[in-house]
């Protein structure tokens, strides 16, 4: 028991130290090369998605990784793709994608979500991704906090996320992020839309 307590405390300490070294920048043309390098190091993300899965275009059998890349870059160039990128030095380690519902309509468990929906949020948190070798080091939490800060700078408003319990799938497949990460940053559970997936919400004040 004592050893488990020691190592758990040590992991928290390491995560705090790592988080202090991270910086957060928005996804735009200046940060695109670092974002693209991370995606390429990780097989295009989920086999070539390029973080297009939640956009209106979606991904699937009719698209290739190269098409997804070009569509993502086109969105970045027209400011139709938002994400908080986490950096360690010049290397992008992960991101938290966010945007208004029209920019990110393709959430998971959509049918269950629509069945119980009473209002449309101003903002959605979509893909939360951390590259291999940097998971469970506080990157996801920094990315989500960065997204909320950017939302505040863009006028704030109601924000929804759709996370899962962290123990439901492996860290690399928590598409919308872990429920515990959202709750630590102030989100509250609204309703369940899947076996392990929740709608969580919070109000972000403008700054």
C-alpha positions as CSV (number, residue, x, y, z in Angstrom):
1,X,0.0,0.0,0.0
2,X,2.8,2.4,0.9
3,X,4.6,1.8,-2.3
4,X,1.4,2.3,-4.4
5,X,0.9,5.6,-2.5
6,X,4.4,6.7,-3.2
7,X,4.4,6.0,-6.9
8,X,0.9,7.6,-7.3
9,X,2.3,10.7,-5.6
10,X,5.4,10.6,-7.7
11,X,3.3,10.4,-11.0
12,X,1.3,13.5,-9.9
13,X,4.5,15.4,-9.1
14,X,6.0,14.5,-12.5
15,X,2.8,15.6,-14.3
16,X,2.8,18.9,-12.5
17,X,6.5,19.5,-13.4
18,X,5.8,18.6,-17.1
19,X,2.8,20.8,-17.3
20,X,4.8,23.7,-16.1
21,X,7.0,23.3,-19.2
22,X,4.2,23.2,-21.7
23,X,2.9,26.1,-23.7
24,X,-0.4,26.4,-25.6
25,X,-0.9,27.9,-29.0
26,X,-3.8,28.0,-31.4
27,X,-4.0,26.0,-34.5
28,X,-3.3,28.4,-37.4
29,X,-1.0,28.6,-40.4
30,X,2.0,29.4,-38.2
31,X,1.5,26.3,-36.1
32,X,0.3,24.0,-38.9
33,X,3.8,22.5,-39.6
34,X,4.2,21.4,-35.9
35,X,0.6,20.1,-35.9
36,X,1.2,18.2,-39.2
37,X,4.4,16.7,-37.9
38,X,2.6,15.3,-34.9
39,X,-0.2,13.8,-37.1
40,X,2.4,12.3,-39.4
41,X,4.3,10.7,-36.5
42,X,1.1,9.1,-35.4
43,X,0.0,7.4,-38.7
44,X,-2.3,10.3,-39.7
45,X,-4.2,9.9,-36.4
46,X,-6.6,6.9,-36.3
47,X,-5.4,5.7,-39.7
48,X,-5.5,9.0,-41.6
49,X,-8.3,11.1,-40.0
50,X,-6.2,14.3,-39.7
51,X,-8.7,15.4,-37.1
52,X,-11.4,15.7,-39.7
53,X,-13.8,13.2,-38.2
54,X,-16.0,15.7,-36.4
55,X,-16.1,18.3,-39.1
56,X,-19.1,18.3,-41.6
57,X,-17.0,16.6,-44.3
58,X,-16.3,13.6,-42.0
59,X,-14.0,10.8,-42.9
60,X,-14.6,7.3,-44.2
61,X,-14.2,4.9,-47.1
62,X,-14.6,7.7,-49.7
63,X,-11.7,9.7,-48.4
64,X,-7.9,9.2,-48.3
65,X,-5.5,10.4,-45.7
66,X,-4.1,12.9,-48.2
67,X,-7.6,14.3,-48.9
68,X,-8.2,14.7,-45.2
69,X,-4.9,16.5,-44.8
70,X,-5.8,19.0,-47.6
71,X,-9.3,19.5,-46.2
72,X,-7.9,20.2,-42.8
73,X,-5.3,22.6,-44.1
74,X,-8.0,24.4,-46.1
75,X,-10.1,24.9,-43.0
76,X,-7.1,26.2,-41.1
77,X,-6.4,28.7,-43.8
78,X,-10.0,30.0,-43.6
79,X,-10.1,29.9,-39.8
80,X,-12.8,27.2,-39.8
81,X,-10.8,24.8,-37.6
82,X,-10.1,25.6,-34.0
83,X,-7.8,23.7,-31.6
84,X,-5.5,24.4,-28.6
85,X,-2.1,22.8,-29.4
86,X,0.2,21.8,-26.5
87,X,3.9,22.4,-27.1
88,X,7.1,21.3,-25.4
89,X,9.6,23.6,-26.9
90,X,8.9,23.5,-30.7
91,X,7.3,20.1,-30.6
92,X,3.5,19.7,-30.7
93,X,2.5,16.9,-28.3
94,X,-1.3,17.0,-28.5
95,X,-4.4,19.1,-28.9
96,X,-8.0,19.8,-27.9
97,X,-10.3,20.6,-30.8
98,X,-13.2,23.0,-30.2
99,X,-15.6,25.0,-32.3
100,X,-19.2,26.1,-32.7
101,X,-21.7,23.2,-33.4
102,X,-21.8,24.1,-37.1
103,X,-18.1,23.5,-37.3
104,X,-18.2,20.2,-35.4
105,X,-21.6,18.5,-36.0
106,X,-20.3,14.9,-36.0
107,X,-20.1,14.0,-32.4
108,X,-20.2,10.4,-31.1
109,X,-23.5,8.8,-30.0
110,X,-25.3,11.5,-32.0
111,X,-28.7,9.7,-32.0
112,X,-28.8,9.4,-28.2
113,X,-27.6,13.0,-27.9
114,X,-30.3,14.4,-30.2
115,X,-33.0,12.4,-28.4
116,X,-32.4,14.2,-25.1
117,X,-31.1,17.6,-26.3
118,X,-32.9,20.7,-25.0
119,X,-30.6,23.4,-26.2
120,X,-27.7,24.0,-28.5
121,X,-24.4,25.0,-26.9
122,X,-22.3,27.9,-28.2
123,X,-19.2,25.7,-28.3
124,X,-18.3,22.0,-28.5
125,X,-15.2,20.2,-27.4
126,X,-14.5,17.5,-29.9
127,X,-11.2,15.6,-30.5
128,X,-8.8,15.4,-27.6
129,X,-5.6,13.8,-28.8
130,X,-2.1,13.2,-27.3
131,X,0.7,11.6,-29.4
132,X,2.3,8.3,-28.4
133,X,5.0,8.7,-25.8
134,X,3.3,11.7,-24.1
135,X,0.1,10.2,-22.7
136,X,-0.7,10.3,-19.0
137,X,1.7,13.2,-18.6
138,X,-0.9,16.0,-18.2
139,X,-1.0,17.0,-21.9
140,X,-4.7,16.4,-22.3
141,X,-5.6,18.6,-19.2
142,X,-3.4,21.4,-20.5
143,X,-5.0,21.2,-23.9
144,X,-8.5,21.3,-22.5
145,X,-7.7,24.2,-20.3
146,X,-6.1,26.0,-23.2
147,X,-9.3,25.4,-25.3
148,X,-11.4,27.0,-22.6
149,X,-9.1,30.0,-22.4
150,X,-9.3,30.5,-26.2
151,X,-13.1,30.2,-26.0
152,X,-13.1,32.9,-23.3
153,X,-11.0,35.1,-25.6
154,X,-13.6,34.5,-28.4
155,X,-16.5,35.7,-26.3
156,X,-17.2,32.8,-24.0
157,X,-20.5,31.1,-23.7
158,X,-22.0,27.6,-23.0
159,X,-19.6,24.7,-23.7
160,X,-20.3,21.0,-24.1
161,X,-18.0,18.0,-24.1
162,X,-18.7,14.4,-24.6
163,X,-16.1,12.4,-22.7
164,X,-15.9,8.8,-21.6
165,X,-14.8,7.2,-18.4
166,X,-11.0,6.8,-18.6
167,X,-11.1,3.1,-17.9
168,X,-13.6,2.3,-20.7
169,X,-11.0,2.3,-23.5
170,X,-7.3,2.8,-23.9
171,X,-5.9,6.3,-23.7
172,X,-5.2,6.5,-27.5
173,X,-8.9,6.0,-28.3
174,X,-10.5,8.5,-25.9
175,X,-11.7,10.6,-28.9
176,X,-13.5,13.2,-26.8
177,X,-11.2,13.0,-23.8
178,X,-11.6,11.5,-20.3
179,X,-14.5,12.4,-18.0
180,X,-12.2,12.9,-15.0
181,X,-10.2,15.5,-16.9
182,X,-13.3,17.6,-17.7
183,X,-14.6,17.4,-14.1
184,X,-11.3,18.5,-12.7
185,X,-11.6,21.7,-14.9
186,X,-15.1,22.5,-13.7
187,X,-17.5,20.7,-16.1
188,X,-20.6,19.1,-14.6
189,X,-22.4,16.0,-15.9
190,X,-25.6,16.7,-17.8
191,X,-26.8,13.3,-19.1
192,X,-25.5,9.9,-20.3
193,X,-25.6,9.2,-24.1
194,X,-23.6,5.9,-24.2
195,X,-22.4,3.1,-22.0
196,X,-19.5,5.1,-20.8
197,X,-20.1,8.5,-22.5
198,X,-21.5,11.6,-20.9
199,X,-22.6,15.1,-22.0
200,X,-20.8,17.5,-19.7
201,X,-21.3,21.3,-19.7
202,X,-20.0,24.5,-18.3
203,X,-20.3,28.3,-18.8
204,X,-17.2,30.1,-19.8
205,X,-17.1,33.9,-19.1
206,X,-15.7,36.1,-21.8
207,X,-12.4,38.0,-21.2
